[in-house]
Amino acid sequence: MNDFLNRAKDFADQHDEQVDKGLDRAGEEADKRTGGKYDEHIDKGVDFAQQRTGEGDTQQ
């Protein structure tokens, strides 16, 4: 299991822009499914996750 996590981290480090785009899409879908009710919380979570993956948030 540890090997899998290391490979996933390496992938995220190497493909930060794609990971950030995926997180943005997931946030947009969550906003859509909740009718925007938790928009602030979702945006905060997406930003936090983007900062923790790869080299940080590449989406400006």
Short mmCIF file of the C-alpha atoms (twelve columns), coordinates in Angstrom:
data_MODEL
# 
_entry.id   MODEL 
# 
loop_
_atom_site.group_PDB 
_atom_site.id 
_atom_site.type_symbol 
_atom_site.label_atom_id 
_atom_site.label_alt_id 
_atom_site.label_comp_id 
_atom_site.label_asym_id 
_atom_site.label_seq_id 
_atom_site.Cartn_x 
_atom_site.Cartn_y 
_atom_site.Cartn_z 
_atom_site.pdbx_PDB_model_num 
ATOM 1  C CA . MET A 1  0.000   0.000  0.000   1 
ATOM 2  C CA . ASN A 2  2.847   2.374  0.837   1 
ATOM 3  C CA . ASP A 3  4.308   1.852  -2.662  1 
ATOM 4  C CA . PHE A 4  0.982   2.826  -4.218  1 
ATOM 5  C CA . LEU A 5  0.836   6.042  -2.184  1 
ATOM 6  C CA . ASN A 6  4.389   6.926  -3.186  1 
ATOM 7  C CA . ARG A 7  3.572   6.392  -6.866  1 
ATOM 8  C CA . ALA A 8  0.401   8.488  -6.525  1 
ATOM 9  C CA . LYS A 9  2.385   11.309 -4.915  1 
ATOM 10 C CA . ASP A 10 5.023   11.129 -7.659  1 
ATOM 11 C CA . PHE A 11 2.278   11.290 -10.298 1 
ATOM 12 C CA . ALA A 12 0.713   14.335 -8.634  1 
ATOM 13 C CA . ASP A 13 4.125   16.021 -8.459  1 
ATOM 14 C CA . GLN A 14 4.790   15.394 -12.147 1 
ATOM 15 C CA . HIS A 15 1.305   16.337 -13.371 1 
ATOM 16 C CA . ASP A 16 0.346   19.204 -11.088 1 
ATOM 17 C CA . GLU A 17 -1.573  21.143 -13.725 1 
ATOM 18 C CA . GLN A 18 -3.778  18.146 -14.585 1 
ATOM 19 C CA . VAL A 19 -4.379  17.403 -10.895 1 
ATOM 20 C CA . ASP A 20 -5.383  21.038 -10.272 1 
ATOM 21 C CA . LYS A 21 -7.779  20.948 -13.245 1 
ATOM 22 C CA . GLY A 22 -9.309  17.722 -11.925 1 
ATOM 23 C CA . LEU A 23 -9.791  19.262 -8.497  1 
ATOM 24 C CA . ASP A 24 -11.446 22.308 -10.111 1 
ATOM 25 C CA . ARG A 25 -13.824 20.050 -12.038 1 
ATOM 26 C CA . ALA A 26 -14.657 18.076 -8.905  1 
ATOM 27 C CA . GLY A 27 -15.388 21.332 -7.057  1 
ATOM 28 C CA . GLU A 28 -17.622 22.560 -9.882  1 
ATOM 29 C CA . GLU A 29 -19.546 19.279 -9.858  1 
ATOM 30 C CA . ALA A 30 -19.962 19.432 -6.077  1 
ATOM 31 C CA . ASP A 31 -21.247 23.020 -6.386  1 
ATOM 32 C CA . LYS A 32 -23.697 21.916 -9.060  1 
ATOM 33 C CA . ARG A 33 -24.974 18.957 -7.044  1 
ATOM 34 C CA . THR A 34 -25.466 21.050 -3.907  1 
ATOM 35 C CA . GLY A 35 -27.055 23.939 -5.773  1 
ATOM 36 C CA . GLY A 36 -24.195 26.223 -4.743  1 
ATOM 37 C CA . LYS A 37 -25.279 25.965 -1.119  1 
ATOM 38 C CA . TYR A 38 -21.751 25.132 0.080   1 
ATOM 39 C CA . ASP A 39 -19.835 27.096 -2.560  1 
ATOM 40 C CA . GLU A 40 -17.511 28.838 -0.076  1 
ATOM 41 C CA . HIS A 41 -16.632 25.607 1.705   1 
ATOM 42 C CA . ILE A 42 -16.056 23.705 -1.521  1 
ATOM 43 C CA . ASP A 43 -13.828 26.444 -2.952  1 
ATOM 44 C CA . LYS A 44 -11.803 26.503 0.257   1 
ATOM 45 C CA . GLY A 45 -11.376 22.719 0.126   1 
ATOM 46 C CA . VAL A 46 -10.331 22.785 -3.537  1 
ATOM 47 C CA . ASP A 47 -7.783  25.531 -2.857  1 
ATOM 48 C CA . PHE A 48 -6.393  23.599 0.110   1 
ATOM 49 C CA . ALA A 49 -6.093  20.393 -1.924  1 
ATOM 50 C CA . GLN A 50 -4.397  22.201 -4.811  1 
ATOM 51 C CA . GLN A 51 -1.816  23.647 -2.461  1 
ATOM 52 C CA . ARG A 52 -1.049  20.164 -1.113  1 
ATOM 53 C CA . THR A 53 -0.500  18.491 -4.503  1 
ATOM 54 C CA . GLY A 54 2.516   18.763 -6.745  1 
ATOM 55 C CA . GLU A 55 4.183   22.126 -6.703  1 
ATOM 56 C CA . GLY A 56 1.052   23.889 -5.477  1 
ATOM 57 C CA . ASP A 57 -1.832  25.663 -7.139  1 
ATOM 58 C CA . THR A 58 -1.086  26.260 -10.830 1 
ATOM 59 C CA . GLN A 59 -4.562  27.607 -11.573 1 
ATOM 60 C CA . GLN A 60 -4.738  31.377 -11.215 1 
# 
